[in-house]
Every structure is written in C-alpha cells, then in structure tokens.
C-alpha cells in the first residue's frame, strides 16, 4: 500500500477499512484477505466501519 510506504499507517488503515466496506456491496478488484491481513498488521480492526470522511465522495448505489 502506498500510504504504508509514506509512513501513514492510520490513513492506510482508514482507506483499507473503507475499501473493505465498499467491497461488501460492489465487486472489488483486490484480494480482501490480503487487505484484512494488512489491517491486522496495522492494528486496525477489519470488521469495523471507518469514520466518515467529510471530504470523501459519496457513492450511492440504487437498487431497482
């Protein structure tokens, strides 16, 4: 992860958690197990939902 390499573990954990959360409702182009393992290494809980980032774009999936 790029943020890991930039010495930003908290931010890396936040984005990883968000990616896992979004991957629950939409196809993901990454290996979830790898992200979950990295979250454990970073000290983040993979099951926890990340706090909402007010600057992050909002994605709305409509089901019809």
Z-matrix of the N, CA and C atoms (Angstrom, degrees):
N
C 1 1.451
C 2 1.527 1 109.22
N 3 1.268 2 116.00 1 137.24
C 4 1.451 3 121.00 2 -177.97
C 5 1.517 4 113.80 3 -64.01
N 6 1.329 5 117.18 4 -39.09
C 7 1.463 6 119.63 5 -179.15
C 8 1.518 7 111.23 6 -67.83
N 9 1.327 8 117.61 7 -30.18
C 10 1.463 9 120.51 8 174.17
C 11 1.519 10 109.88 9 -60.61
N 12 1.304 11 115.12 10 -45.67
C 13 1.470 12 120.70 11 -177.32
C 14 1.526 13 111.87 12 -68.69
N 15 1.313 14 116.60 13 -23.36
C 16 1.463 15 120.93 14 177.29
C 17 1.525 16 112.05 15 -91.34
N 18 1.347 17 115.94 16 12.83
C 19 1.461 18 122.51 17 178.84
C 20 1.530 19 111.59 18 59.57
N 21 1.325 20 115.44 19 45.46
C 22 1.465 21 122.70 20 178.33
C 23 1.533 22 109.49 21 -124.61
N 24 1.346 23 118.03 22 62.84
C 25 1.467 24 119.33 23 -174.37
C 26 1.528 25 114.46 24 -64.24
N 27 1.318 26 118.27 25 -36.27
C 28 1.467 27 119.72 26 179.84
C 29 1.522 28 110.99 27 -66.02
N 30 1.301 29 115.84 28 -43.08
C 31 1.465 30 120.16 29 178.68
C 32 1.525 31 110.32 30 -67.26
N 33 1.328 32 117.11 31 -39.30
C 34 1.467 33 120.99 32 176.97
C 35 1.525 34 110.00 33 -60.69
N 36 1.318 35 117.01 34 -42.54
C 37 1.467 36 120.74 35 179.32
C 38 1.523 37 110.74 36 -64.56
N 39 1.315 38 117.13 37 -41.59
C 40 1.460 39 121.07 38 179.84
C 41 1.527 40 111.15 39 -61.15
N 42 1.328 41 116.74 40 -47.79
C 43 1.462 42 119.74 41 -179.59
C 44 1.525 43 111.59 42 -68.36
N 45 1.327 44 116.95 43 -34.76
C 46 1.462 45 119.83 44 177.94
C 47 1.522 46 110.87 45 -66.05
N 48 1.311 47 116.87 46 -42.28
C 49 1.461 48 120.70 47 177.41
C 50 1.518 49 110.80 48 -62.91
N 51 1.308 50 116.55 49 -41.36
C 52 1.470 51 120.49 50 179.05
C 53 1.527 52 110.88 51 -64.08
N 54 1.330 53 116.06 52 -41.48
C 55 1.462 54 119.96 53 178.92
C 56 1.525 55 110.81 54 -62.86
N 57 1.331 56 116.92 55 -42.59
C 58 1.461 57 120.04 56 178.01
C 59 1.520 58 111.24 57 -64.26
N 60 1.309 59 116.30 58 -39.81
C 61 1.457 60 120.86 59 179.23
C 62 1.531 61 110.85 60 -62.55
N 63 1.315 62 116.45 61 -46.18
C 64 1.468 63 120.51 62 179.76
C 65 1.519 64 111.61 63 -68.03
N 66 1.331 65 117.06 64 -30.04
C 67 1.465 66 120.92 65 -179.12
C 68 1.521 67 112.38 66 -70.24
N 69 1.314 68 117.22 67 -11.67
C 70 1.459 69 120.10 68 177.91
C 71 1.529 70 111.61 69 -74.00
N 72 1.322 71 117.14 70 -24.39
C 73 1.460 72 120.41 71 -176.34
C 74 1.529 73 114.20 72 -116.48
N 75 1.321 74 116.89 73 -4.13
C 76 1.461 75 120.51 74 -178.91
C 77 1.526 76 108.77 75 -145.50
N 78 1.321 77 117.45 76 156.23
C 79 1.463 78 120.01 77 178.25
C 80 1.534 79 110.93 78 -60.05
N 81 1.319 80 115.64 79 144.63
C 82 1.457 81 120.79 80 -179.57
C 83 1.524 82 110.00 81 -117.97
N 84 1.319 83 116.08 82 142.87
C 85 1.459 84 121.45 83 179.17
C 86 1.524 85 110.54 84 -101.51
N 87 1.338 86 116.25 85 36.51
C 88 1.458 87 120.94 86 177.81
C 89 1.524 88 108.74 87 -148.58
N 90 1.314 89 115.49 88 162.31
C 91 1.454 90 121.66 89 179.79
C 92 1.531 91 108.75 90 -84.56
N 93 1.317 92 115.66 91 111.35
C 94 1.471 93 120.48 92 -177.16
C 95 1.526 94 112.25 93 -60.00
N 96 1.325 95 117.70 94 -37.16
C 97 1.462 96 121.13 95 -179.44
C 98 1.529 97 111.35 96 -62.22
N 99 1.317 98 116.31 97 -37.85
C 100 1.470 99 120.43 98 178.73
C 101 1.530 100 110.03 99 -65.72
N 102 1.331 101 116.59 100 -43.13
C 103 1.468 102 120.56 101 -179.98
C 104 1.526 103 110.21 102 -66.47
N 105 1.317 104 117.64 103 -41.12
C 106 1.462 105 120.63 104 178.32
C 107 1.527 106 111.28 105 -62.84
N 108 1.326 107 116.92 106 -41.54
C 109 1.469 108 120.73 107 178.25
C 110 1.528 109 110.48 108 -63.82
N 111 1.322 110 116.07 109 -41.30
C 112 1.473 111 119.10 110 179.97
C 113 1.522 112 110.44 111 -66.31
N 114 1.319 113 117.66 112 -37.66
C 115 1.464 114 120.83 113 176.90
C 116 1.525 115 110.87 114 -60.62
N 117 1.331 116 116.25 115 -41.49
C 118 1.470 117 118.81 116 177.05
C 119 1.527 118 110.22 117 -61.53
N 120 1.334 119 116.93 118 -40.67
C 121 1.470 120 120.69 119 177.93
C 122 1.527 121 111.59 120 -63.27
N 123 1.323 122 115.85 121 -35.46
C 124 1.465 123 120.51 122 -179.28
C 125 1.526 124 112.15 123 -80.24
N 126 1.323 125 116.55 124 -10.58
C 127 1.455 126 120.06 125 -179.44
C 128 1.505 127 113.25 126 89.59
N 129 1.330 128 117.37 127 10.00
C 130 1.462 129 121.19 128 178.12
C 131 1.513 130 109.90 129 -93.09
N 132 1.297 131 116.40 130 154.03
C 133 1.461 132 121.32 131 177.73
C 134 1.521 133 109.11 132 -93.17
N 135 1.336 134 118.92 133 115.49
C 136 1.459 135 120.33 134 -177.08
C 137 1.513 136 114.85 135 -62.35
N 138 1.324 137 118.59 136 -24.40
C 139 1.459 138 119.86 137 -177.74
C 140 1.520 139 112.20 138 -84.21
N 141 1.313 140 117.77 139 -17.15
C 142 1.459 141 120.88 140 -176.67
C 143 1.518 142 110.63 141 -77.72
N 144 1.311 143 115.72 142 139.93
C 145 1.462 144 120.54 143 176.75
C 146 1.524 145 109.04 144 -80.07
N 147 1.326 146 118.03 145 137.19
C 148 1.456 147 120.01 146 179.42
C 149 1.522 148 111.52 147 -71.77
N 150 1.301 149 114.83 148 155.45
C 151 1.462 150 119.75 149 176.18
C 152 1.526 151 108.78 150 -66.63
N 153 1.297 152 116.00 151 146.07
C 154 1.469 153 120.49 152 -179.82
C 155 1.518 154 110.18 153 -67.21
N 156 1.311 155 115.29 154 132.63
C 157 1.453 156 121.82 155 177.17
C 158 1.524 157 106.91 156 -97.60
N 159 1.337 158 118.69 157 115.52
C 160 1.465 159 119.54 158 -176.69
C 161 1.529 160 113.70 159 -61.93
N 162 1.335 161 117.65 160 -20.64
C 163 1.455 162 120.30 161 -179.85
C 164 1.529 163 112.39 162 -89.97
N 165 1.329 164 116.76 163 -9.94
C 166 1.464 165 120.44 164 -177.97
C 167 1.526 166 110.27 165 -75.68
N 168 1.333 167 116.07 166 145.72
C 169 1.465 168 118.61 167 178.00
C 170 1.523 169 110.27 168 -68.40
N 171 1.296 170 115.78 169 148.46
C 172 1.459 171 121.51 170 178.22
C 173 1.517 172 107.97 171 -96.63
N 174 1.329 173 115.65 172 128.13
C 175 1.454 174 121.05 173 179.43
C 176 1.519 175 107.72 174 -111.28
N 177 1.314 176 116.00 175 123.10
C 178 1.460 177 120.91 176 -178.52
C 179 1.523 178 107.88 177 -115.33
N 180 1.311 179 115.23 178 120.83
C 181 1.465 180 120.64 179 177.02
C 182 1.512 181 108.02 180 -102.28
N 183 1.312 182 116.02 181 119.10
C 184 1.461 183 120.31 182 178.76
C 185 1.517 184 108.80 183 -93.80
N 186 1.301 185 114.82 184 135.61
C 187 1.453 186 120.47 185 174.89
C 188 1.514 187 107.80 186 -111.29
N 189 1.303 188 115.65 187 126.63
C 190 1.459 189 119.76 188 -178.34
C 191 1.490 190 110.65 189 -116.28
